[in-house]
């Protein structure tokens, strides 16, 4: 199986697919799957821009809307995780994972699927200690604070992933596992990105939860993005001889190292995205303690996983493990017609409803962020009421555009264009 890995998409699907197709033509080969490591920017229409934590001067529709509307179809099956520049309102609809567009699958805030017999897991967002132990308290319409905190990794989702016992082939995260630079050429990295030096030396560059997952899950491959550079490492786990090959990639721009194609052993095709039995059994057991306010979760009440495996397996066999079909929940962008009003803030995505019904779980994603009770969410403010953002006002620990933080300083010859 040939797999293309892409760093930060930033909504530039057209160019990524064209790059892969060019590679296929030159090398007379076929890429079976594309994996994207975050900042996918699944922006469907103008209103989704209100949930995208990007300085206003950088907000633009890009090309995802064409795939959402059906005007274009992804030529390669695509699986992605979220980063810190996302249409967070749409990803919340698909919290458990699902098709963001035909042939484009979101792994969820945390998730595991199979592609053929290759098992792929992922964790969306970036780590921020302030919100790690909180619940998912953010709901659209986001304010100046929640538009940033919504994509912060939560302990609840990490704990679900830590329950996995069966081996993973591939894991995706947006930010890097903390300490990963110890296993690669960190000196070369610091020459390329000198402002990383202090964090590397203090061992604070990256995500602590991702490091926990790397140690526990020991996947064959781990792919990341976020820091807009290419970096490779090899992590040997204990004395069992297992090794995780780590690779981080850049954003999609000319001259950047944003794409890598690997070949991985697999059963013969054709391949398709399938639900993962163990993961849905974990989801079933943990859903009763899904934290939807700021309160911390009591994980001791989650129960055991194994008792729900057989029940989940029977349900999945009825569907041959296939995910539910893609369904549009809001109008797609139309260049000739502006839309804004009459779109519900949190549509109940039919895929999410069907998955929860399949595994016998209630729908909770529209619960009050204060009480945890299901409630009607107020309408979004008009566009003129929305706050404006300047890149220098966004907290440093939330920006992946490291170069933007240097704009007020002397020009750095190594600085990338935003």
C-alpha angles and dihedrals in degrees: 000000000000115000127189116209120201128190118212111355098191089192094296097129096144094060095043092052091046090051091052092047090050089053090049092052095047095047097034091233140120126236110215102194142013120212120195121198099210145287084087093152101208092193110171101178144346094285092059087064088073089066096045113100097215126121107266093244090062097047114115136144097247113181112297092095090068090059092044092051094047093244086119132021124210106254091209128042105259130201121186143174128209126259131183098287104061143128086254094184091063095044089052089059086058097040091142093044133263147147111315087186135346108305092001114104126192113210092213128237083307125356153145129215137164125238103195101317094326110110115215127188132180148177120213127214134022132283121260117167093212093068103024096104095038125099125245095279099155121104132171131293087059122204127213091281104039094047084069102035094050091078096047113117115253127213090231092065092043091051090053090054091047089061091067114114103167115085122267123214098196136017127190128202130164099219121042125259107261111256095024090120088070088070099052141040098300093167091060090047092052091050088053094042107022093176088067092065099090094048092046092050092046091045093235099116106111142007126320093202090051089053090052090051092047091053094047103037100036095195120192090239134023121190128190142164130177101107095066099234139092117255130165130195140164119218118199113204115217119292100316093091095238115144131193115210108214125199130174121191139198133246124278105272133123111279094015124121095237102137135056128174121207135176119227130186113256143148116276117281163258091120131198139171112266135182116257115235098208092048094051090048088055090047091051092052096044100042094085089065097041101143112227100168132051090273122114119250125245102221094185090079096057095095129213124314102214096066091064097044097087093045092050091046092057091050093049093047088059088062095035085243091288119148118241117268125273115264130184114231101181135028117276123239114280114195090208098046128048117218128187116130129065094039113123115237096229111021114193101244110223091221091056092046092049094048092049091048090050093055094037100250133138123242109251107158095105093053118133112270088218105045102015089234120128110261143159112271116225121248121269120264117255116267093257090057094057117105119249120231133215117199092234091057094059111096112261094234090057099053124092090181092085089172093061090063088061096054093100090051131070114296112274114214090215093055115120123220113261 
